[in-house]
Amino acid sequence: MFDPDEVKEILIGVARARGALTYSQMLGLLGHRFTRPLMRQLCSVLDALDEEGRGAGEPGLAVLVVRQSDGLPGQGWFVSRSHLSEDLPGEWPLEWEGSEARAYVSLHQQLAYEYWAEK
């Protein structure tokens, strides 16, 4: 349903602008209103993009799509990367919310900002 190239292009622009989008904003840019099923489909595309990016030595972009309520990616973002915790920069947070999660997300957003600013 979602074109991975379009999603990546949007997120590279967001990284260059040193920003983030809510799930609803991202879906809106892709021409859809927010629904949970569409959000889950988007998250599958985001996970695949990050996996592909890791293989190319790129930092993740999915970290730039966050919940409106607290500015953090959803729990699924953390869960889908937990098996990589030893390979990713930063200290893996014990919780998916709160200050540890915020610091971890901030680090990974900074990595995306810096990487894509130079491209």
Backbone atoms as SQL, in Angstrom:
CREATE TABLE atoms (id INTEGER PRIMARY KEY, chain TEXT, resi INTEGER, resn TEXT, atom TEXT, x REAL, y REAL, z REAL);
INSERT INTO atoms VALUES
  (1, 'A', 1, 'MET', 'N', 0.817, -1.193, 0.000),
  (2, 'A', 1, 'MET', 'CA', 0.000, 0.000, 0.000),
  (3, 'A', 1, 'MET', 'C', 0.862, 1.259, 0.000),
  (4, 'A', 2, 'PHE', 'N', 1.921, 1.289, 0.807),
  (5, 'A', 2, 'PHE', 'CA', 2.793, 2.452, 0.859),
  (6, 'A', 2, 'PHE', 'C', 4.036, 2.183, 0.034),
  (7, 'A', 3, 'ASP', 'N', 4.464, 3.190, -0.724),
  (8, 'A', 3, 'ASP', 'CA', 5.672, 3.089, -1.523),
  (9, 'A', 3, 'ASP', 'C', 6.877, 3.351, -0.611),
  (10, 'A', 4, 'PRO', 'N', 7.712, 2.345, -0.369),
  (11, 'A', 4, 'PRO', 'CA', 8.860, 2.534, 0.521),
  (12, 'A', 4, 'PRO', 'C', 9.776, 3.676, 0.082),
  (13, 'A', 5, 'ASP', 'N', 9.937, 3.866, -1.220),
  (14, 'A', 5, 'ASP', 'CA', 10.791, 4.957, -1.698),
  (15, 'A', 5, 'ASP', 'C', 10.208, 6.318, -1.320),
  (16, 'A', 6, 'GLU', 'N', 8.888, 6.445, -1.410),
  (17, 'A', 6, 'GLU', 'CA', 8.238, 7.699, -1.030),
  (18, 'A', 6, 'GLU', 'C', 8.375, 7.942, 0.470),
  (19, 'A', 7, 'VAL', 'N', 8.173, 6.901, 1.258),
  (20, 'A', 7, 'VAL', 'CA', 8.302, 7.019, 2.711),
  (21, 'A', 7, 'VAL', 'C', 9.731, 7.435, 3.060),
  (22, 'A', 8, 'LYS', 'N', 10.706, 6.797, 2.446),
  (23, 'A', 8, 'LYS', 'CA', 12.107, 7.124, 2.732),
  (24, 'A', 8, 'LYS', 'C', 12.427, 8.560, 2.327),
  (25, 'A', 9, 'GLU', 'N', 11.952, 8.978, 1.176),
  (26, 'A', 9, 'GLU', 'CA', 12.198, 10.344, 0.707),
  (27, 'A', 9, 'GLU', 'C', 11.637, 11.372, 1.691),
  (28, 'A', 10, 'ILE', 'N', 10.429, 11.128, 2.175),
  (29, 'A', 10, 'ILE', 'CA', 9.827, 12.028, 3.162),
  (30, 'A', 10, 'ILE', 'C', 10.687, 12.082, 4.414),
  (31, 'A', 11, 'LEU', 'N', 11.107, 10.918, 4.890),
  (32, 'A', 11, 'LEU', 'CA', 11.861, 10.874, 6.146),
  (33, 'A', 11, 'LEU', 'C', 13.263, 11.457, 6.005),
  (34, 'A', 12, 'ILE', 'N', 13.865, 11.333, 4.862),
  (35, 'A', 12, 'ILE', 'CA', 15.160, 11.987, 4.648),
  (36, 'A', 12, 'ILE', 'C', 14.977, 13.504, 4.731),
  (37, 'A', 13, 'GLY', 'N', 13.904, 14.008, 4.154),
  (38, 'A', 13, 'GLY', 'CA', 13.601, 15.438, 4.263),
  (39, 'A', 13, 'GLY', 'C', 13.386, 15.861, 5.705),
  (40, 'A', 14, 'VAL', 'N', 12.701, 15.040, 6.475),
  (41, 'A', 14, 'VAL', 'CA', 12.464, 15.321, 7.893),
  (42, 'A', 14, 'VAL', 'C', 13.794, 15.321, 8.647),
  (43, 'A', 15, 'ALA', 'N', 14.652, 14.356, 8.337),
  (44, 'A', 15, 'ALA', 'CA', 15.970, 14.295, 8.993),
  (45, 'A', 15, 'ALA', 'C', 16.788, 15.538, 8.666),
  (46, 'A', 16, 'ARG', 'N', 16.785, 15.949, 7.420),
  (47, 'A', 16, 'ARG', 'CA', 17.539, 17.148, 7.021),
  (48, 'A', 16, 'ARG', 'C', 17.001, 18.409, 7.701),
  (49, 'A', 17, 'ALA', 'N', 15.697, 18.412, 7.981),
  (50, 'A', 17, 'ALA', 'CA', 15.079, 19.536, 8.689),
  (51, 'A', 17, 'ALA', 'C', 15.220, 19.395, 10.204),
  (52, 'A', 18, 'ARG', 'N', 15.845, 18.301, 10.643),
  (53, 'A', 18, 'ARG', 'CA', 16.067, 18.012, 12.065),
  (54, 'A', 18, 'ARG', 'C', 14.744, 17.995, 12.833),
  (55, 'A', 19, 'GLY', 'N', 13.781, 17.274, 12.273),
  (56, 'A', 19, 'GLY', 'CA', 12.463, 17.224, 12.881),
  (57, 'A', 19, 'GLY', 'C', 11.960, 15.816, 13.083),
  (58, 'A', 20, 'ALA', 'N', 10.680, 15.723, 13.324),
  (59, 'A', 20, 'ALA', 'CA', 9.977, 14.447, 13.478),
  (60, 'A', 20, 'ALA', 'C', 8.541, 14.667, 13.017),
  (61, 'A', 21, 'LEU', 'N', 7.884, 13.590, 12.681),
  (62, 'A', 21, 'LEU', 'CA', 6.474, 13.624, 12.291),
  (63, 'A', 21, 'LEU', 'C', 5.701, 12.684, 13.200),
  (64, 'A', 22, 'THR', 'N', 4.469, 13.047, 13.494),
  (65, 'A', 22, 'THR', 'CA', 3.613, 12.101, 14.191),
  (66, 'A', 22, 'THR', 'C', 3.145, 11.053, 13.180),
  (67, 'A', 23, 'TYR', 'N', 2.658, 9.950, 13.687),
  (68, 'A', 23, 'TYR', 'CA', 2.122, 8.919, 12.797),
  (69, 'A', 23, 'TYR', 'C', 1.013, 9.501, 11.933),
  (70, 'A', 24, 'SER', 'N', 0.173, 10.344, 12.526),
  (71, 'A', 24, 'SER', 'CA', -0.924, 10.957, 11.785),
  (72, 'A', 24, 'SER', 'C', -0.403, 11.881, 10.683),
  (73, 'A', 25, 'GLN', 'N', 0.612, 12.676, 10.987),
  (74, 'A', 25, 'GLN', 'CA', 1.195, 13.561, 9.980),
  (75, 'A', 25, 'GLN', 'C', 1.792, 12.763, 8.827),
  (76, 'A', 26, 'MET', 'N', 2.492, 11.704, 9.157),
  (77, 'A', 26, 'MET', 'CA', 3.113, 10.880, 8.122),
  (78, 'A', 26, 'MET', 'C', 2.047, 10.267, 7.218),
  (79, 'A', 27, 'LEU', 'N', 1.015, 9.719, 7.827),
  (80, 'A', 27, 'LEU', 'CA', -0.070, 9.151, 7.031),
  (81, 'A', 27, 'LEU', 'C', -0.722, 10.218, 6.167),
  (82, 'A', 28, 'GLY', 'N', -0.879, 11.423, 6.706),
  (83, 'A', 28, 'GLY', 'CA', -1.455, 12.516, 5.941),
  (84, 'A', 28, 'GLY', 'C', -0.607, 12.872, 4.726),
  (85, 'A', 29, 'LEU', 'N', 0.702, 12.905, 4.897),
  (86, 'A', 29, 'LEU', 'CA', 1.595, 13.192, 3.772),
  (87, 'A', 29, 'LEU', 'C', 1.507, 12.106, 2.702),
  (88, 'A', 30, 'LEU', 'N', 1.142, 10.905, 3.119),
  (89, 'A', 30, 'LEU', 'CA', 0.996, 9.793, 2.179),
  (90, 'A', 30, 'LEU', 'C', -0.424, 9.709, 1.611),
  (91, 'A', 31, 'GLY', 'N', -1.276, 10.673, 1.985),
  (92, 'A', 31, 'GLY', 'CA', -2.617, 10.745, 1.419),
  (93, 'A', 31, 'GLY', 'C', -3.686, 9.976, 2.169),
  (94, 'A', 32, 'HIS', 'N', -3.437, 9.678, 3.439),
  (95, 'A', 32, 'HIS', 'CA', -4.394, 8.895, 4.226),
  (96, 'A', 32, 'HIS', 'C', -4.687, 9.586, 5.543),
  (97, 'A', 33, 'ARG', 'N', -5.855, 9.285, 6.074),
  (98, 'A', 33, 'ARG', 'CA', -6.127, 9.728, 7.439),
  (99, 'A', 33, 'ARG', 'C', -5.674, 8.620, 8.385),
  (100, 'A', 34, 'PHE', 'N', -5.479, 8.974, 9.638),
  (101, 'A', 34, 'PHE', 'CA', -4.989, 8.015, 10.615),
  (102, 'A', 34, 'PHE', 'C', -6.034, 6.956, 10.925),
  (103, 'A', 35, 'THR', 'N', -5.628, 5.714, 10.803),
  (104, 'A', 35, 'THR', 'CA', -6.364, 4.571, 11.349),
  (105, 'A', 35, 'THR', 'C', -5.319, 3.612, 11.888),
  (106, 'A', 36, 'ARG', 'N', -5.683, 2.819, 12.839),
  (107, 'A', 36, 'ARG', 'CA', -4.723, 1.854, 13.403),
  (108, 'A', 36, 'ARG', 'C', -4.228, 0.852, 12.348),
  (109, 'A', 37, 'PRO', 'N', -5.118, 0.311, 11.507),
  (110, 'A', 37, 'PRO', 'CA', -4.613, -0.618, 10.485),
  (111, 'A', 37, 'PRO', 'C', -3.597, 0.040, 9.536),
  (112, 'A', 38, 'LEU', 'N', -3.851, 1.292, 9.149),
  (113, 'A', 38, 'LEU', 'CA', -2.886, 1.970, 8.278),
  (114, 'A', 38, 'LEU', 'C', -1.583, 2.256, 9.020),
  (115, 'A', 39, 'MET', 'N', -1.697, 2.601, 10.301),
  (116, 'A', 39, 'MET', 'CA', -0.487, 2.837, 11.084),
  (117, 'A', 39, 'MET', 'C', 0.354, 1.560, 11.152),
  (118, 'A', 40, 'ARG', 'N', -0.276, 0.426, 11.348),
  (119, 'A', 40, 'ARG', 'CA', 0.463, -0.846, 11.408),
  (120, 'A', 40, 'ARG', 'C', 1.137, -1.141, 10.069),
  (121, 'A', 41, 'GLN', 'N', 0.443, -0.854, 8.964),
  (122, 'A', 41, 'GLN', 'CA', 1.056, -1.053, 7.645),
  (123, 'A', 41, 'GLN', 'C', 2.250, -0.123, 7.471),
  (124, 'A', 42, 'LEU', 'N', 2.095, 1.124, 7.902),
  (125, 'A', 42, 'LEU', 'CA', 3.203, 2.075, 7.829),
  (126, 'A', 42, 'LEU', 'C', 4.382, 1.582, 8.660),
  (127, 'A', 43, 'CYS', 'N', 4.118, 1.079, 9.841),
  (128, 'A', 43, 'CYS', 'CA', 5.197, 0.591, 10.714),
  (129, 'A', 43, 'CYS', 'C', 5.947, -0.573, 10.073),
  (130, 'A', 44, 'SER', 'N', 5.257, -1.420, 9.348),
  (131, 'A', 44, 'SER', 'CA', 5.928, -2.514, 8.635),
  (132, 'A', 44, 'SER', 'C', 6.887, -1.961, 7.586),
  (133, 'A', 45, 'VAL', 'N', 6.460, -0.927, 6.880),
  (134, 'A', 45, 'VAL', 'CA', 7.330, -0.293, 5.886),
  (135, 'A', 45, 'VAL', 'C', 8.520, 0.363, 6.580),
  (136, 'A', 46, 'LEU', 'N', 8.266, 1.042, 7.695),
  (137, 'A', 46, 'LEU', 'CA', 9.352, 1.695, 8.431),
  (138, 'A', 46, 'LEU', 'C', 10.378, 0.682, 8.911),
  (139, 'A', 47, 'ASP', 'N', 9.921, -0.442, 9.441),
  (140, 'A', 47, 'ASP', 'CA', 10.843, -1.486, 9.900),
  (141, 'A', 47, 'ASP', 'C', 11.684, -2.019, 8.747),
  (142, 'A', 48, 'ALA', 'N', 11.049, -2.244, 7.602),
  (143, 'A', 48, 'ALA', 'CA', 11.776, -2.754, 6.434),
  (144, 'A', 48, 'ALA', 'C', 12.798, -1.732, 5.947),
  (145, 'A', 49, 'LEU', 'N', 12.437, -0.452, 5.952),
  (146, 'A', 49, 'LEU', 'CA', 13.385, 0.588, 5.552),
  (147, 'A', 49, 'LEU', 'C', 14.585, 0.635, 6.485),
  (148, 'A', 50, 'ASP', 'N', 14.338, 0.520, 7.770),
  (149, 'A', 50, 'ASP', 'CA', 15.445, 0.546, 8.725),
  (150, 'A', 50, 'ASP', 'C', 16.345, -0.671, 8.560),
  (151, 'A', 51, 'GLU', 'N', 15.749, -1.824, 8.320),
  (152, 'A', 51, 'GLU', 'CA', 16.548, -3.032, 8.114),
  (153, 'A', 51, 'GLU', 'C', 17.424, -2.884, 6.872),
  (154, 'A', 52, 'GLU', 'N', 16.833, -2.395, 5.807),
  (155, 'A', 52, 'GLU', 'CA', 17.585, -2.170, 4.571),
  (156, 'A', 52, 'GLU', 'C', 18.689, -1.127, 4.801),
  (157, 'A', 53, 'GLY', 'N', 18.357, -0.075, 5.529),
  (158, 'A', 53, 'GLY', 'CA', 19.332, 0.972, 5.825),
  (159, 'A', 53, 'GLY', 'C', 20.500, 0.466, 6.648),
  (160, 'A', 54, 'ARG', 'N', 20.224, -0.400, 7.630),
  (161, 'A', 54, 'ARG', 'CA', 21.316, -0.981, 8.435),
  (162, 'A', 54, 'ARG', 'C', 22.299, -1.713, 7.546),
  (163, 'A', 55, 'GLY', 'N', 21.778, -2.423, 6.564),
  (164, 'A', 55, 'GLY', 'CA', 22.644, -3.146, 5.635),
  (165, 'A', 55, 'GLY', 'C', 23.500, -2.225, 4.793),
  (166, 'A', 56, 'ALA', 'N', 23.037, -0.991, 4.613),
  (167, 'A', 56, 'ALA', 'CA', 23.778, -0.001, 3.824),
  (168, 'A', 56, 'ALA', 'C', 24.595, 0.941, 4.711),
  (169, 'A', 57, 'GLY', 'N', 24.599, 0.679, 6.020),
  (170, 'A', 57, 'GLY', 'CA', 25.360, 1.520, 6.941),
  (171, 'A', 57, 'GLY', 'C', 24.676, 2.829, 7.294),
  (172, 'A', 58, 'GLU', 'N', 23.366, 2.896, 7.090),
  (173, 'A', 58, 'GLU', 'CA', 22.613, 4.112, 7.378),
  (174, 'A', 58, 'GLU', 'C', 21.943, 4.006, 8.753),
  (175, 'A', 59, 'PRO', 'N', 21.814, 5.133, 9.445),
  (176, 'A', 59, 'PRO', 'CA', 21.044, 5.099, 10.695),
  (177, 'A', 59, 'PRO', 'C', 19.559, 4.954, 10.382),
  (178, 'A', 60, 'GLY', 'N', 18.797, 4.540, 11.353),
  (179, 'A', 60, 'GLY', 'CA', 17.371, 4.362, 11.162),
  (180, 'A', 60, 'GLY', 'C', 16.646, 5.667, 10.896),
  (181, 'A', 61, 'LEU', 'N', 15.568, 5.569, 10.157),
  (182, 'A', 61, 'LEU', 'CA', 14.692, 6.713, 9.896),
  (183, 'A', 61, 'LEU', 'C', 13.361, 6.585, 10.631),
  (184, 'A', 62, 'ALA', 'N', 12.975, 5.366, 10.978),
  (185, 'A', 62, 'ALA', 'CA', 11.682, 5.154, 11.636),
  (186, 'A', 62, 'ALA', 'C', 11.590, 5.907, 12.959),
  (187, 'A', 63, 'VAL', 'N', 12.716, 6.187, 13.576),
  (188, 'A', 63, 'VAL', 'CA', 12.752, 6.907, 14.846),
  (189, 'A', 63, 'VAL', 'C', 12.211, 8.333, 14.703),
  (190, 'A', 64, 'LEU', 'N', 12.067, 8.789, 13.477),
  (191, 'A', 64, 'LEU', 'CA', 11.554, 10.137, 13.220),
  (192, 'A', 64, 'LEU', 'C', 10.035, 10.183, 13.151),
  (193, 'A', 65, 'VAL', 'N', 9.383, 9.034, 13.289),
  (194, 'A', 65, 'VAL', 'CA', 7.919, 8.973, 13.310),
  (195, 'A', 65, 'VAL', 'C', 7.512, 8.630, 14.742),
  (196, 'A', 66, 'VAL', 'N', 6.760, 9.531, 15.355),
  (197, 'A', 66, 'VAL', 'CA', 6.518, 9.455, 16.793),
  (198, 'A', 66, 'VAL', 'C', 5.040, 9.622, 17.138),
  (199, 'A', 67, 'ARG', 'N', 4.729, 9.272, 18.361),
  (200, 'A', 67, 'ARG', 'CA', 3.373, 9.483, 18.878),
  (201, 'A', 67, 'ARG', 'C', 3.169, 10.967, 19.181),
  (202, 'A', 68, 'GLN', 'N', 1.998, 11.435, 18.931),
  (203, 'A', 68, 'GLN', 'CA', 1.682, 12.830, 19.254),
  (204, 'A', 68, 'GLN', 'C', 1.717, 13.061, 20.761),
  (205, 'A', 69, 'SER', 'N', 1.331, 12.064, 21.520),
  (206, 'A', 69, 'SER', 'CA', 1.180, 12.222, 22.967),
  (207, 'A', 69, 'SER', 'C', 2.485, 12.522, 23.692),
  (208, 'A', 70, 'ASP', 'N', 3.588, 11.895, 23.265),
  (209, 'A', 70, 'ASP', 'CA', 4.832, 12.086, 24.015),
  (210, 'A', 70, 'ASP', 'C', 6.079, 12.257, 23.143),
  (211, 'A', 71, 'GLY', 'N', 5.911, 12.266, 21.829),
  (212, 'A', 71, 'GLY', 'CA', 7.055, 12.484, 20.950),
  (213, 'A', 71, 'GLY', 'C', 7.999, 11.302, 20.838),
  (214, 'A', 72, 'LEU', 'N', 7.553, 10.123, 21.249),
  (215, 'A', 72, 'LEU', 'CA', 8.370, 8.914, 21.156),
  (216, 'A', 72, 'LEU', 'C', 7.751, 7.961, 20.141),
  (217, 'A', 73, 'PRO', 'N', 8.587, 7.130, 19.498),
  (218, 'A', 73, 'PRO', 'CA', 8.020, 6.078, 18.652),
  (219, 'A', 73, 'PRO', 'C', 7.172, 5.143, 19.505),
  (220, 'A', 74, 'GLY', 'N', 6.292, 4.435, 18.862),
  (221, 'A', 74, 'GLY', 'CA', 5.459, 3.480, 19.583),
  (222, 'A', 74, 'GLY', 'C', 6.259, 2.304, 20.119),
  (223, 'A', 75, 'GLN', 'N', 5.636, 1.543, 20.989),
  (224, 'A', 75, 'GLN', 'CA', 6.259, 0.382, 21.612),
  (225, 'A', 75, 'GLN', 'C', 6.821, -0.578, 20.565),
  (226, 'A', 76, 'GLY', 'N', 6.143, -0.708, 19.445),
  (227, 'A', 76, 'GLY', 'CA', 6.596, -1.616, 18.396),
  (228, 'A', 76, 'GLY', 'C', 7.972, -1.262, 17.857),
  (229, 'A', 77, 'TRP', 'N', 8.305, 0.027, 17.844),
  (230, 'A', 77, 'TRP', 'CA', 9.632, 0.448, 17.392),
  (231, 'A', 77, 'TRP', 'C', 10.705, -0.154, 18.285),
  (232, 'A', 78, 'PHE', 'N', 10.470, -0.098, 19.597),
  (233, 'A', 78, 'PHE', 'CA', 11.430, -0.655, 20.541),
  (234, 'A', 78, 'PHE', 'C', 11.479, -2.179, 20.440),
  (235, 'A', 79, 'VAL', 'N', 10.312, -2.803, 20.390),
  (236, 'A', 79, 'VAL', 'CA', 10.240, -4.263, 20.347),
  (237, 'A', 79, 'VAL', 'C', 10.934, -4.807, 19.100),
  (238, 'A', 80, 'SER', 'N', 10.686, -4.171, 17.946),
  (239, 'A', 80, 'SER', 'CA', 11.247, -4.703, 16.702),
  (240, 'A', 80, 'SER', 'C', 12.755, -4.515, 16.611),
  (241, 'A', 81, 'ARG', 'N', 13.335, -3.733, 17.496),
  (242, 'A', 81, 'ARG', 'CA', 14.783, -3.517, 17.493),
  (243, 'A', 81, 'ARG', 'C', 15.479, -4.127, 18.702),
  (244, 'A', 82, 'SER', 'N', 14.734, -4.726, 19.601),
  (245, 'A', 82, 'SER', 'CA', 15.325, -5.238, 20.842),
  (246, 'A', 82, 'SER', 'C', 16.404, -6.297, 20.584),
  (247, 'A', 83, 'HIS', 'N', 16.246, -7.081, 19.530),
  (248, 'A', 83, 'HIS', 'CA', 17.256, -8.096, 19.227),
  (249, 'A', 83, 'HIS', 'C', 18.560, -7.473, 18.722),
  (250, 'A', 84, 'LEU', 'N', 18.531, -6.196, 18.416),
  (251, 'A', 84, 'LEU', 'CA', 19.719, -5.487, 17.933),
  (252, 'A', 84, 'LEU', 'C', 20.349, -4.609, 19.015),
  (253, 'A', 85, 'SER', 'N', 19.837, -4.681, 20.230),
  (254, 'A', 85, 'SER', 'CA', 20.234, -3.733, 21.275),
  (255, 'A', 85, 'SER', 'C', 21.739, -3.670, 21.495),
  (256, 'A', 86, 'GLU', 'N', 22.431, -4.776, 21.347),
  (257, 'A', 86, 'GLU', 'CA', 23.882, -4.775, 21.556),
  (258, 'A', 86, 'GLU', 'C', 24.637, -4.189, 20.370),
  (259, 'A', 87, 'ASP', 'N', 24.003, -4.139, 19.218),
  (260, 'A', 87, 'ASP', 'CA', 24.657, -3.645, 18.006),
  (261, 'A', 87, 'ASP', 'C', 24.366, -2.178, 17.713),
  (262, 'A', 88, 'LEU', 'N', 23.358, -1.623, 18.369),
  (263, 'A', 88, 'LEU', 'CA', 22.981, -0.237, 18.112),
  (264, 'A', 88, 'LEU', 'C', 23.639, 0.688, 19.123),
  (265, 'A', 89, 'PRO', 'N', 23.954, 1.927, 18.707),
  (266, 'A', 89, 'PRO', 'CA', 24.567, 2.882, 19.642),
  (267, 'A', 89, 'PRO', 'C', 23.633, 3.222, 20.795),
  (268, 'A', 90, 'GLY', 'N', 24.221, 3.545, 21.921),
  (269, 'A', 90, 'GLY', 'CA', 23.455, 3.984, 23.085),
  (270, 'A', 90, 'GLY', 'C', 23.058, 2.841, 23.991),
  (271, 'A', 91, 'GLU', 'N', 22.673, 3.210, 25.197),
  (272, 'A', 91, 'GLU', 'CA', 22.242, 2.227, 26.192),
  (273, 'A', 91, 'GLU', 'C', 20.769, 1.916, 25.990),
  (274, 'A', 92, 'TRP', 'N', 20.459, 0.647, 25.770),
  (275, 'A', 92, 'TRP', 'CA', 19.092, 0.216, 25.524),
  (276, 'A', 92, 'TRP', 'C', 18.233, 0.559, 26.741),
  (277, 'A', 93, 'PRO', 'N', 17.108, 1.264, 26.546),
  (278, 'A', 93, 'PRO', 'CA', 16.260, 1.649, 27.685),
  (279, 'A', 93, 'PRO', 'C', 15.512, 0.447, 28.256),
  (280, 'A', 94, 'LEU', 'N', 15.307, 0.486, 29.555),
  (281, 'A', 94, 'LEU', 'CA', 14.558, -0.585, 30.213),
  (282, 'A', 94, 'LEU', 'C', 13.059, -0.426, 29.993),
  (283, 'A', 95, 'GLU', 'N', 12.616, 0.794, 29.739),
  (284, 'A', 95, 'GLU', 'CA', 11.206, 1.085, 29.510),
  (285, 'A', 95, 'GLU', 'C', 11.048, 1.721, 28.136),
  (286, 'A', 96, 'TRP', 'N', 9.835, 1.668, 27.598),
  (287, 'A', 96, 'TRP', 'CA', 9.549, 2.252, 26.286),
  (288, 'A', 96, 'TRP', 'C', 9.006, 3.665, 26.404),
  (289, 'A', 97, 'GLU', 'N', 8.982, 4.173, 27.617),
  (290, 'A', 97, 'GLU', 'CA', 8.532, 5.524, 27.897),
  (291, 'A', 97, 'GLU', 'C', 9.459, 6.097, 28.957),
  (292, 'A', 98, 'GLY', 'N', 9.401, 7.390, 29.152),
  (293, 'A', 98, 'GLY', 'CA', 10.179, 8.005, 30.213),
  (294, 'A', 98, 'GLY', 'C', 11.534, 8.512, 29.734),
  (295, 'A', 99, 'SER', 'N', 12.338, 8.922, 30.705),
  (296, 'A', 99, 'SER', 'CA', 13.585, 9.623, 30.387),
  (297, 'A', 99, 'SER', 'C', 14.612, 8.747, 29.664),
  (298, 'A', 100, 'GLU', 'N', 14.728, 7.477, 30.038),
  (299, 'A', 100, 'GLU', 'CA', 15.683, 6.598, 29.341),
  (300, 'A', 100, 'GLU', 'C', 15.284, 6.412, 27.881),
  (301, 'A', 101, 'ALA', 'N', 14.020, 6.178, 27.646),
  (302, 'A', 101, 'ALA', 'CA', 13.537, 6.008, 26.275),
  (303, 'A', 101, 'ALA', 'C', 13.727, 7.302, 25.492),
  (304, 'A', 102, 'ARG', 'N', 13.438, 8.430, 26.118),
  (305, 'A', 102, 'ARG', 'CA', 13.591, 9.720, 25.451),
  (306, 'A', 102, 'ARG', 'C', 15.049, 9.968, 25.069),
  (307, 'A', 103, 'ALA', 'N', 15.976, 9.653, 25.963),
  (308, 'A', 103, 'ALA', 'CA', 17.405, 9.841, 25.675),
  (309, 'A', 103, 'ALA', 'C', 17.852, 8.928, 24.532),
  (310, 'A', 104, 'TYR', 'N', 17.370, 7.696, 24.531),
  (311, 'A', 104, 'TYR', 'CA', 17.732, 6.747, 23.477),
  (312, 'A', 104, 'TYR', 'C', 17.191, 7.200, 22.125),
  (313, 'A', 105, 'VAL', 'N', 15.947, 7.618, 22.100),
  (314, 'A', 105, 'VAL', 'CA', 15.327, 8.100, 20.866),
  (315, 'A', 105, 'VAL', 'C', 16.045, 9.355, 20.383),
  (316, 'A', 106, 'SER', 'N', 16.348, 10.260, 21.290),
  (317, 'A', 106, 'SER', 'CA', 17.048, 11.495, 20.928),
  (318, 'A', 106, 'SER', 'C', 18.393, 11.191, 20.283),
  (319, 'A', 107, 'LEU', 'N', 19.138, 10.243, 20.838),
  (320, 'A', 107, 'LEU', 'CA', 20.426, 9.843, 20.265),
  (321, 'A', 107, 'LEU', 'C', 20.239, 9.347, 18.835),
  (322, 'A', 108, 'HIS', 'N', 19.264, 8.496, 18.621),
  (323, 'A', 108, 'HIS', 'CA', 19.059, 7.920, 17.289),
  (324, 'A', 108, 'HIS', 'C', 18.490, 8.945, 16.302),
  (325, 'A', 109, 'GLN', 'N', 17.719, 9.892, 16.804),
  (326, 'A', 109, 'GLN', 'CA', 17.283, 10.977, 15.928),
  (327, 'A', 109, 'GLN', 'C', 18.476, 11.833, 15.523),
  (328, 'A', 110, 'GLN', 'N', 19.352, 12.124, 16.461),
  (329, 'A', 110, 'GLN', 'CA', 20.554, 12.907, 16.155),
  (330, 'A', 110, 'GLN', 'C', 21.422, 12.203, 15.114),
  (331, 'A', 111, 'LEU', 'N', 21.558, 10.902, 15.236),
  (332, 'A', 111, 'LEU', 'CA', 22.343, 10.143, 14.257),
  (333, 'A', 111, 'LEU', 'C', 21.742, 10.290, 12.860),
  (334, 'A', 112, 'ALA', 'N', 20.429, 10.235, 12.776),
  (335, 'A', 112, 'ALA', 'CA', 19.765, 10.396, 11.470),
  (336, 'A', 112, 'ALA', 'C', 19.959, 11.823, 10.956),
  (337, 'A', 113, 'TYR', 'N', 19.811, 12.805, 11.831),
  (338, 'A', 113, 'TYR', 'CA', 19.977, 14.208, 11.422),
  (339, 'A', 113, 'TYR', 'C', 21.381, 14.429, 10.835),
  (340, 'A', 114, 'GLU', 'N', 22.381, 13.967, 11.578),
  (341, 'A', 114, 'GLU', 'CA', 23.768, 14.201, 11.162),
  (342, 'A', 114, 'GLU', 'C', 24.094, 13.451, 9.863),
  (343, 'A', 115, 'TYR', 'N', 23.664, 12.228, 9.762),
  (344, 'A', 115, 'TYR', 'CA', 23.959, 11.424, 8.571),
  (345, 'A', 115, 'TYR', 'C', 23.338, 12.059, 7.329),
  (346, 'A', 116, 'TRP', 'N', 22.056, 12.385, 7.400),
  (347, 'A', 116, 'TRP', 'CA', 21.363, 12.862, 6.206),
  (348, 'A', 116, 'TRP', 'C', 21.663, 14.333, 5.914),
  (349, 'A', 117, 'ALA', 'N', 22.170, 15.087, 6.872),
  (350, 'A', 117, 'ALA', 'CA', 22.582, 16.467, 6.601),
  (351, 'A', 117, 'ALA', 'C', 23.777, 16.485, 5.651),
  (352, 'A', 118, 'GLU', 'N', 24.572, 15.427, 5.712),
  (353, 'A', 118, 'GLU', 'CA', 25.792, 15.360, 4.911),
  (354, 'A', 118, 'GLU', 'C', 25.571, 14.739, 3.546),
  (355, 'A', 119, 'LYS', 'N', 24.394, 14.223, 3.273),
  (356, 'A', 119, 'LYS', 'CA', 24.104, 13.529, 2.002),
  (357, 'A', 119, 'LYS', 'C', 23.426, 14.446, 1.022);
